[in-house]
Every structure is written in structure tokens, then in C-alpha cells.
Amino acid sequence: MHKRDGFTLIELLVVIAIIALLMAILMPALNRVKKQALMVACQSNLHQWSLFFSMYTDENSGSFPQGNNGLQDGSDNRWVKALRPYHKDNCELLCCPIATKPVQDIYGQPTGHRGKYAAWGVFSSDLGWAGWPTSEEGGLYGSYGINGWAINPEPESVRGSDPALKGKFWRTKNVIGQNNIPLLLGASRYNGLAESTDQPPAYDGMWWDEGSGGRMIRYCMNRHDGFVNGLFMDWTVRKIGLKELWTFRWHREYNTSGPWTKAGSVMAEDWPQWMRNFKDY
């Protein structure tokens, strides 16, 4: 009789094969759990923003932040400054958890990060962004963007005085159908004036300044497996199908049955290839 001192080579190979097989089975499930956790964390951020917007509008007779900085500045970045007492320059709250790498640094230099996992950069008043707050780190970055129509532009500003635009802004939360009006969403830029005729992104991760077909591209970011998270005017937060973006009432004159909706007779082949398998709306 010989005493066995350990496993044979064949036994070790069998154990390794079993472990590899188990890993192959478990990894997809673990990846799904990880993605689900990131989606929940993103929605948690947006729930925090719902509280910030709620407190701001309650303190300002229901009105949203003004949005325009004056006649020469058409940017809508003042929502960040207006809500600063609540978020206190917290870039983590300004970012979807899977899109945290700024596209540029505080000096305006590219960082090399682009696409759906990137944030919209670091900005400060030193770069000429009037009214933009400067944090202790030198600037703010984020990957959420406000619905550019959900602001209250000054009457003398470019948008507040333009007859073609001024009637579209929501200005206040006190409107009918709040649950179908987007307020803050995952985005590649801090704002966007979406229209029903805006073209979808030609490819997954297309950045906000790479297309000329409209500004819906800024929100059509495939960050959560065919979905992006959004906060609505009734303070609810939910995941949004990418094709569903075209069905919401972005502004007072928006056509919710536009050419990129089922009601508007969009065909499967009309969508870019990367979007065709997503749910239709």
C-alpha cells in the first residue's frame, strides 16, 4: 500500500476546468449585477437632484432657474449655479456613476476621454463661462444635462426675446402633464434644446458636438443597456428607452408624434444600425 501525498495532475486539471466553467457561468451574472448597481446609483443621484429642484422651485414661486446669462451668452449652465447651495459643488452628484471622466481639464485642454462614459468637462469662470461656479478643485464637471426648455430665461436675453423660442420654455413647474416632461437626464452636455425632428446619433457614444442633426443626440447615450436615466417635472426618476426620448413633451410646442415615433410612422430601418434592436415607442 502506498500513501497518496496529493492530487494527481489529471485531478488538478479537472478541478481547474470546473472552476473555469463556473467562472464562465457566473461572470455574465456578476456583470449584470454590477451594471444594475450602477443604474441604481445613477437613479439615486437623480433622486437627490429632484430634492434640489423641488426646494429651489418652492423658494422661487415655482419658477426654474433663469438659464441665460445675458444677451451674448446663450448657455444654460446657470442651473448648476442656482442649485449650488444644495449640491455644494459635489461632482459625484453631477455625474452618472459610469460617466465620470471629464473631456477637458480646468485649462480647457482635452483629456482624451470622449463618448458615453465621459463627463462634459471642467469649467470655471476663469474660462469665460459667466456665472459658472468655481469649486475648490478649480471647476465642476458632470454627465447630467438639463432639458434646455425647462428654464426661465430673462425677457431681455436672446432666448427670452426671440418670438420663435420664448413661447416654448416651461419657465415653471406648475404645468399639466409633469410626468411626461423631462427635467434632468444623463447627457453628454449640461443642456440641450431637443426637437421632435432631431436625428438620432449615427453610432453608440457619439459626442454632442459631432453631429449636426439636432440636440437629442446629447441625451441619447447608451449608458445603461439601451436606457438612460431621467428626472421628470413631477420629481419622479426612471429609466428611459433611448427611442422613447422622442416621445416626451420637451417644450410647450413639441410634437410628441414626430417622425421618430411609432405614431409618426418611423420604420425600423430608419434608425441607425446600433439602435434597431432597442424597444420602439
C-alpha positions as CSV (number, residue, x, y, z in Angstrom):
1,M,0.0,0.0,0.0
2,H,1.3,3.4,-1.0
3,K,0.2,6.6,0.8
4,R,-1.0,9.4,-1.5
5,D,0.7,12.7,-0.9
6,G,-1.5,14.9,-3.1
7,F,-3.7,15.2,-6.2
8,T,-2.7,13.8,-9.5
9,L,-2.2,16.1,-12.5
10,I,-5.4,14.9,-14.0
11,E,-7.3,15.6,-10.8
12,L,-5.9,19.2,-10.7
13,L,-6.8,19.7,-14.3
14,V,-10.3,18.6,-13.6
15,V,-10.6,21.0,-10.7
16,I,-9.2,23.9,-12.8
17,A,-11.7,23.1,-15.6
18,I,-14.6,23.0,-13.2
19,I,-13.5,26.4,-11.7
20,A,-13.2,27.9,-15.2
21,L,-16.6,26.6,-16.1
22,L,-18.2,28.1,-13.0
23,M,-16.5,31.4,-13.7
24,A,-17.8,31.4,-17.3
25,I,-21.3,30.8,-15.9
26,L,-21.1,33.4,-13.1
27,M,-19.3,36.3,-14.9
28,P,-22.2,37.4,-17.0
29,A,-24.5,37.3,-13.9
30,L,-21.9,39.3,-12.0
31,N,-21.6,41.8,-14.8
32,R,-25.4,42.2,-14.9
33,V,-25.4,42.8,-11.1
34,K,-22.7,45.4,-11.4
35,K,-24.5,47.2,-14.2
36,Q,-27.7,47.1,-12.2
37,A,-25.9,48.6,-9.2
38,L,-24.6,51.5,-11.3
39,M,-28.0,52.2,-12.7
40,V,-29.5,52.2,-9.2
41,A,-26.7,54.6,-8.1
42,C,-27.4,56.9,-11.0
43,Q,-31.1,56.9,-10.2
44,S,-30.2,57.7,-6.6
45,N,-28.2,60.8,-7.8
46,L,-31.2,61.9,-9.8
47,H,-33.5,61.5,-6.7
48,Q,-31.1,63.9,-4.9
49,W,-31.5,66.3,-7.8
50,S,-35.3,66.0,-7.5
51,L,-35.0,67.3,-4.0
52,F,-32.7,70.1,-5.0
53,F,-35.0,71.3,-7.9
54,S,-38.1,70.9,-5.6
55,M,-36.5,73.1,-2.9
56,Y,-35.4,75.7,-5.5
57,T,-38.8,75.9,-7.1
58,D,-40.6,76.1,-3.8
59,E,-38.4,79.0,-2.8
60,N,-38.9,80.8,-6.2
61,S,-42.7,80.7,-6.6
62,G,-42.5,77.5,-8.8
63,S,-40.0,79.0,-11.3
64,F,-37.0,77.2,-12.7
65,P,-33.5,78.8,-12.9
66,Q,-33.2,81.5,-15.4
67,G,-30.8,79.7,-17.7
68,N,-29.4,82.6,-19.8
69,N,-26.6,84.8,-18.6
70,G,-27.4,87.7,-20.9
71,L,-27.7,88.9,-24.5
72,Q,-24.3,87.4,-25.6
73,D,-24.3,84.2,-23.6
74,G,-26.8,81.6,-24.7
75,S,-25.6,78.8,-22.4
76,D,-27.9,77.1,-19.9
77,N,-25.3,76.3,-17.3
78,R,-26.8,78.5,-14.6
79,W,-28.9,75.7,-13.2
80,V,-25.7,74.4,-11.6
81,K,-25.0,77.7,-10.0
82,A,-28.6,78.2,-8.9
83,L,-28.7,74.9,-7.2
84,R,-25.2,75.2,-5.7
85,P,-26.5,75.8,-2.1
86,Y,-27.9,72.2,-2.2
87,H,-25.3,70.2,-4.2
88,K,-22.3,72.2,-2.8
89,D,-20.1,71.6,-5.8
90,N,-20.4,67.8,-5.4
91,C,-19.2,66.4,-8.8
92,E,-20.2,62.9,-7.8
93,L,-23.8,64.1,-7.7
94,L,-23.3,65.8,-11.1
95,C,-22.2,62.5,-12.7
96,C,-23.7,59.3,-13.8
97,P,-21.5,56.7,-12.0
98,I,-20.3,55.2,-15.3
99,A,-19.5,58.6,-16.9
100,T,-17.1,60.4,-14.6
101,K,-14.1,61.2,-16.8
102,P,-14.1,64.9,-18.0
103,V,-13.4,65.5,-21.6
104,Q,-11.2,68.6,-20.7
105,D,-9.4,69.9,-17.7
106,I,-9.6,73.2,-15.9
107,Y,-7.3,74.8,-18.5
108,G,-9.5,73.7,-21.4
109,Q,-7.1,71.1,-22.6
110,P,-8.5,67.7,-23.9
111,T,-8.1,64.8,-21.6
112,G,-8.6,62.2,-24.3
113,H,-11.9,61.0,-22.8
114,R,-14.9,61.0,-25.2
115,G,-18.1,59.0,-25.7
116,K,-20.8,57.8,-23.5
117,Y,-18.6,57.1,-20.5
118,A,-17.2,60.7,-20.4
119,A,-18.4,63.7,-18.4
120,W,-18.9,67.1,-20.1
121,G,-15.6,68.7,-18.9
122,V,-14.3,71.0,-16.2
123,F,-15.4,74.6,-16.4
124,S,-14.9,77.7,-14.3
125,S,-15.4,81.4,-14.5
126,D,-11.7,81.7,-15.4
127,L,-12.6,80.2,-18.8
128,G,-15.2,82.9,-19.5
129,W,-18.3,80.9,-18.5
130,A,-20.1,83.7,-16.9
131,G,-21.7,82.8,-13.7
132,W,-20.2,79.3,-13.6
133,P,-19.1,78.4,-10.0
134,T,-15.5,77.6,-9.3
135,S,-15.0,74.8,-6.8
136,E,-12.1,74.3,-4.5
137,E,-10.6,71.9,-7.0
138,G,-10.8,74.5,-9.7
139,G,-14.0,73.7,-11.6
140,L,-17.0,71.4,-12.0
141,Y,-17.8,68.6,-14.3
142,G,-20.7,66.3,-14.7
143,S,-22.6,63.9,-17.0
144,Y,-26.2,65.0,-16.4
145,G,-27.9,67.7,-18.6
146,I,-31.0,69.8,-18.0
147,N,-33.8,70.0,-20.5
148,G,-32.9,73.3,-22.0
149,W,-36.6,74.2,-22.3
150,A,-37.1,73.8,-18.6
151,I,-35.6,77.1,-17.7
152,N,-36.9,80.6,-17.1
153,P,-34.9,82.9,-19.4
154,E,-34.7,86.6,-18.8
155,P,-37.0,88.6,-21.1
156,E,-34.1,90.7,-22.4
157,S,-31.9,87.6,-23.2
158,V,-31.5,86.1,-26.7
159,R,-33.9,83.2,-26.0
160,G,-36.2,85.2,-23.8
161,S,-36.9,87.8,-26.6
162,D,-36.8,85.5,-29.7
163,P,-40.5,85.1,-30.8
164,A,-39.7,81.7,-32.2
165,L,-38.4,80.4,-28.9
166,K,-39.8,82.3,-26.0
167,G,-43.2,80.6,-26.1
168,K,-41.6,77.1,-25.9
169,F,-40.0,77.4,-22.4
170,W,-41.7,75.9,-19.5
171,R,-40.4,78.5,-17.0
172,T,-42.3,77.0,-14.1
173,K,-43.1,73.5,-12.7
174,N,-46.7,74.4,-12.4
175,V,-47.9,72.9,-15.6
176,I,-50.1,70.0,-16.7
177,G,-48.5,66.6,-17.6
178,Q,-45.4,66.9,-15.5
179,N,-44.8,63.2,-15.6
180,N,-44.1,63.4,-19.4
181,I,-41.8,66.4,-19.3
182,P,-38.1,65.6,-18.9
183,L,-36.1,67.8,-16.5
184,L,-32.6,66.3,-16.0
185,L,-31.1,63.3,-17.8
186,G,-27.9,61.5,-18.4
187,A,-26.2,63.6,-21.1
188,S,-23.0,64.5,-22.9
189,R,-23.6,68.2,-22.3
190,Y,-25.1,70.2,-19.5
191,N,-28.1,71.3,-21.6
192,G,-30.0,70.7,-24.8
193,L,-32.9,72.2,-26.7
194,A,-34.4,69.0,-28.1
195,E,-36.9,68.9,-31.0
196,S,-39.0,66.1,-32.5
197,T,-37.2,66.3,-35.8
198,D,-33.7,65.8,-34.2
199,Q,-31.7,62.9,-35.8
200,P,-30.5,60.0,-33.6
201,P,-26.8,59.5,-33.1
202,A,-25.1,57.8,-36.0
203,Y,-23.2,55.4,-33.6
204,D,-23.1,54.5,-30.0
205,G,-21.2,57.1,-27.9
206,M,-21.5,59.9,-30.5
207,W,-20.5,63.1,-28.7
208,W,-22.7,66.2,-28.5
209,D,-20.6,68.2,-30.9
210,E,-20.0,65.5,-33.6
211,G,-23.5,65.6,-35.2
212,S,-25.5,68.3,-37.0
213,G,-28.9,66.6,-36.8
214,G,-30.1,68.3,-33.6
215,R,-29.6,68.2,-29.9
216,M,-31.4,65.0,-28.9
217,I,-28.0,63.4,-29.5
218,R,-26.9,64.9,-26.2
219,Y,-29.3,62.7,-24.3
220,C,-29.3,59.6,-26.5
221,M,-26.4,58.0,-24.6
222,N,-26.4,54.2,-24.3
223,R,-25.1,54.1,-20.7
224,H,-27.5,51.5,-19.2
225,D,-28.0,48.8,-21.9
226,G,-30.5,50.6,-24.1
227,F,-31.6,53.1,-21.5
228,V,-30.7,56.4,-19.9
229,N,-31.9,57.6,-16.6
230,G,-34.1,60.7,-16.3
231,L,-35.8,63.0,-13.8
232,F,-39.2,64.4,-14.7
233,M,-41.1,67.5,-13.7
234,D,-43.2,65.6,-11.2
235,W,-40.0,64.7,-9.4
236,T,-40.1,61.0,-10.4
237,V,-37.0,59.2,-11.7
238,R,-37.0,56.2,-14.0
239,K,-35.0,54.6,-16.8
240,I,-35.8,55.8,-20.3
241,G,-35.6,53.7,-23.5
242,L,-33.4,55.5,-26.0
243,K,-36.1,55.6,-28.7
244,E,-38.5,56.8,-26.0
245,L,-36.7,60.1,-25.8
246,W,-38.5,61.4,-28.9
247,T,-42.0,60.8,-27.3
248,F,-41.7,63.2,-24.4
249,R,-43.1,66.7,-24.3
250,W,-39.8,68.6,-24.2
251,H,-41.3,72.0,-24.7
252,R,-44.8,73.6,-24.9
253,E,-45.0,73.2,-28.7
254,Y,-43.2,69.9,-29.0
255,N,-44.8,67.3,-31.3
256,T,-44.9,64.0,-29.3
257,S,-46.0,62.2,-32.5
258,G,-43.0,63.3,-34.5
259,P,-41.1,61.4,-37.3
260,W,-39.1,59.3,-34.8
261,T,-42.0,57.8,-33.0
262,K,-44.4,54.9,-33.9
263,A,-47.2,57.4,-34.1
264,G,-45.2,59.3,-36.6
265,S,-44.7,56.1,-38.7
266,V,-41.0,55.6,-38.1
267,M,-39.7,52.4,-39.6
268,A,-37.1,50.0,-38.1
269,E,-34.7,50.7,-40.9
270,D,-34.9,54.4,-40.3
271,W,-32.9,54.0,-37.1
272,P,-29.1,53.7,-37.1
273,Q,-28.0,50.1,-37.0
274,W,-26.9,50.2,-33.4
275,M,-30.4,51.3,-32.2
276,R,-32.6,49.0,-34.3
277,N,-32.9,46.2,-31.6
278,F,-34.0,48.6,-28.9
279,K,-37.7,48.8,-28.0
280,D,-39.9,51.0,-30.2
281,Y,-42.2,53.7,-28.8
